């Protein structure tokens, strides 16, 4: 025989349980009553209230909800069309340029996560680049803001075979476009910062992937060939602190476009490399070019006839380039100023090797490009002068603002030798290192001379032995030279004393 819950609760002596059951029953009953009243009220409202009044009530309720709920953000869409879409869609006319479309495709290829996409297109400029398939979309985050990209296929158009048909002379041409959507409040960011960021990023990537060239002047024009010099700051045999200071100066220069514009100066930087022959000046120039990915323009002043030709050459250099004038002391020197006997050193003429030749170009013509009115003809340029004899340079070349950084390329030191040993033999230590490093402190040996000794053998023990013997002989020769000099000085003093 079953007992009802209150009876069971009493039998078990559980008054709290009985109270809970009673409360539950009351709640269920109340809910049922309320539901019934609501249903009854709705039915009565439909029967008794006019249709217009019900519509007004619904409108008022929707208005209240609209006021209480947060409205969805307004969106903007930017359409970037391909060349075919511009041509056949009426957006660009003949000769339409799809540069921005190509830039965006290359940029998105670096942002696509292949693991999160259902369909991908493989191909493009690099043959391995990913791109969105038509109808797919992805999200890119810039400065904390989400920008959504979608690939859209347009209507197929029939090619007409004209000169602007981009290879589609006959048959159907599919017009394509990329759509960028974002919240309306970020419109200024999208147009003012995000899209320029994309084009600059792609341009930088293309520049770093492209082959470097070195140009030489012939008459008033430049002729270039590919530049494959392998020198980098990692392989450069140079004092580490000095090397780091050069890299830091280059990095600072690249980031200061707005600063140069604000202070009213041309965006350029000048470096004077000086030191004995064989100390790595040319290797440093190559390392700078490889680091910046700037093309080199090696100016031979003996091929320049007049200042106007010089200006034409220098104006023909594009932005992001390095002008190099080697052995500048052979072109404009203090000796020339003395021969000229002219107080205005800026007008020292350049003379060829023939003593009776007429002046060809002047120092002022060159300096006008470095820091005069012609200096603003280009941006983001590096100017490098090299010399073996800094003391022979005219002071006009060394004034502040012309050569911003003077870099002494000295003899091979301990750290430079370690760099060379690492380059040639992939080692960081050897039993001969202490003696070699001590010998390098005692004698003057250029990095070029040390490199030549290391090239004598591919066996590290043999090569380091050859270098050690070479340095020992230089030290012995230096001692003998000092001893002979002492004897000469002593003999001179004795002769002077005898005359007295």
Secondary structure as the mmCIF struct_conf table of DSSP 4:
data_model
#
loop_
_struct_conf.conf_type_id
_struct_conf.id
_struct_conf.beg_label_comp_id
_struct_conf.beg_label_asym_id
_struct_conf.beg_label_seq_id
_struct_conf.end_label_comp_id
_struct_conf.end_label_asym_id
_struct_conf.end_label_seq_id
HELX_RH_AL_P HELX_RH_AL_P1 UNK A 5 UNK A 12
TURN_TY1_P TURN_TY1_P1 UNK A 13 UNK A 13
HELX_RH_AL_P HELX_RH_AL_P2 UNK A 15 UNK A 48
BEND BEND1 UNK A 49 UNK A 49
HELX_RH_AL_P HELX_RH_AL_P3 UNK A 51 UNK A 68
BEND BEND2 UNK A 69 UNK A 69
HELX_LH_PP_P HELX_LH_PP_P1 UNK A 70 UNK A 74
STRN STRN1 UNK A 75 UNK A 81
HELX_RH_AL_P HELX_RH_AL_P4 UNK A 83 UNK A 88
TURN_TY1_P TURN_TY1_P2 UNK A 89 UNK A 90
BEND BEND3 UNK A 91 UNK A 92
TURN_TY1_P TURN_TY1_P3 UNK A 94 UNK A 95
HELX_RH_AL_P HELX_RH_AL_P5 UNK A 99 UNK A 109
TURN_TY1_P TURN_TY1_P4 UNK A 110 UNK A 111
TURN_TY1_P TURN_TY1_P5 UNK A 114 UNK A 116
BEND BEND4 UNK A 118 UNK A 118
STRN STRN2 UNK A 120 UNK A 123
BEND BEND5 UNK A 124 UNK A 124
TURN_TY1_P TURN_TY1_P6 UNK A 125 UNK A 126
BEND BEND6 UNK A 127 UNK A 128
STRN STRN3 UNK A 129 UNK A 132
HELX_LH_PP_P HELX_LH_PP_P2 UNK A 133 UNK A 133
TURN_TY1_P TURN_TY1_P7 UNK A 134 UNK A 135
STRN STRN4 UNK A 137 UNK A 142
TURN_TY1_P TURN_TY1_P8 UNK A 143 UNK A 144
STRN STRN5 UNK A 145 UNK A 158
TURN_TY1_P TURN_TY1_P9 UNK A 163 UNK A 164
BEND BEND7 UNK A 165 UNK A 165
TURN_TY1_P TURN_TY1_P10 UNK A 166 UNK A 167
BEND BEND8 UNK A 170 UNK A 171
STRN STRN6 UNK A 172 UNK A 183
HELX_RH_3T_P HELX_RH_3T_P1 UNK A 184 UNK A 186
HELX_RH_AL_P HELX_RH_AL_P6 UNK A 187 UNK A 189
HELX_RH_PI_P HELX_RH_PI_P1 UNK A 190 UNK A 194
HELX_RH_AL_P HELX_RH_AL_P7 UNK A 195 UNK A 209
BEND BEND9 UNK A 210 UNK A 210
HELX_LH_PP_P HELX_LH_PP_P3 UNK A 211 UNK A 212
STRN STRN7 UNK A 213 UNK A 218
TURN_TY1_P TURN_TY1_P11 UNK A 219 UNK A 220
STRN STRN8 UNK A 221 UNK A 226
TURN_TY1_P TURN_TY1_P12 UNK A 233 UNK A 235
BEND BEND10 UNK A 238 UNK A 238
HELX_RH_AL_P HELX_RH_AL_P8 UNK A 240 UNK A 254
TURN_TY1_P TURN_TY1_P13 UNK A 255 UNK A 255
HELX_RH_AL_P HELX_RH_AL_P9 UNK A 257 UNK A 263
TURN_TY1_P TURN_TY1_P14 UNK A 264 UNK A 264
BEND BEND11 UNK A 267 UNK A 267
STRN STRN9 UNK A 268 UNK A 274
BEND BEND12 UNK A 275 UNK A 276
TURN_TY1_P TURN_TY1_P15 UNK A 277 UNK A 278
BEND BEND13 UNK A 279 UNK A 280
HELX_RH_AL_P HELX_RH_AL_P10 UNK A 281 UNK A 292
TURN_TY1_P TURN_TY1_P16 UNK A 293 UNK A 293
STRN STRN10 UNK A 295 UNK A 298
HELX_RH_3T_P HELX_RH_3T_P2 UNK A 301 UNK A 303
BEND BEND14 UNK A 306 UNK A 306
HELX_RH_AL_P HELX_RH_AL_P11 UNK A 307 UNK A 315
TURN_TY1_P TURN_TY1_P17 UNK A 316 UNK A 316
BEND BEND15 UNK A 317 UNK A 317
HELX_LH_PP_P HELX_LH_PP_P4 UNK A 318 UNK A 318
BEND BEND16 UNK A 319 UNK A 320
STRN STRN11 UNK A 321 UNK A 325
HELX_RH_3T_P HELX_RH_3T_P3 UNK A 328 UNK A 330
TURN_TY1_P TURN_TY1_P18 UNK A 331 UNK A 331
BEND BEND17 UNK A 332 UNK A 332
STRN STRN12 UNK A 333 UNK A 333
HELX_RH_AL_P HELX_RH_AL_P12 UNK A 334 UNK A 340
TURN_TY1_P TURN_TY1_P19 UNK A 341 UNK A 341
BEND BEND18 UNK A 343 UNK A 343
HELX_RH_3T_P HELX_RH_3T_P4 UNK A 345 UNK A 347
HELX_LH_PP_P HELX_LH_PP_P5 UNK A 348 UNK A 348
STRN STRN13 UNK A 349 UNK A 349
HELX_LH_PP_P HELX_LH_PP_P6 UNK A 350 UNK A 350
BEND BEND19 UNK A 353 UNK A 354
TURN_TY1_P TURN_TY1_P20 UNK A 355 UNK A 356
HELX_LH_PP_P HELX_LH_PP_P7 UNK A 357 UNK A 359
STRN STRN14 UNK A 362 UNK A 362
HELX_RH_AL_P HELX_RH_AL_P13 UNK A 363 UNK A 371
BEND BEND20 UNK A 372 UNK A 372
HELX_RH_3T_P HELX_RH_3T_P5 UNK A 373 UNK A 377
BEND BEND21 UNK A 378 UNK A 380
STRN STRN15 UNK A 381 UNK A 387
BEND BEND22 UNK A 388 UNK A 388
HELX_RH_3T_P HELX_RH_3T_P6 UNK A 390 UNK A 392
STRN STRN16 UNK A 393 UNK A 393
HELX_RH_AL_P HELX_RH_AL_P14 UNK A 395 UNK A 398
BEND BEND23 UNK A 399 UNK A 399
TURN_TY1_P TURN_TY1_P21 UNK A 400 UNK A 402
BEND BEND24 UNK A 403 UNK A 403
STRN STRN17 UNK A 405 UNK A 408
BEND BEND25 UNK A 411 UNK A 411
HELX_RH_AL_P HELX_RH_AL_P15 UNK A 414 UNK A 425
BEND BEND26 UNK A 428 UNK A 428
TURN_TY1_P TURN_TY1_P22 UNK A 431 UNK A 432
HELX_RH_AL_P HELX_RH_AL_P16 UNK A 433 UNK A 442
BEND BEND27 UNK A 443 UNK A 443
HELX_RH_AL_P HELX_RH_AL_P17 UNK A 447 UNK A 454
TURN_TY1_P TURN_TY1_P23 UNK A 455 UNK A 456
BEND BEND28 UNK A 458 UNK A 459
HELX_RH_AL_P HELX_RH_AL_P18 UNK A 460 UNK A 499
#
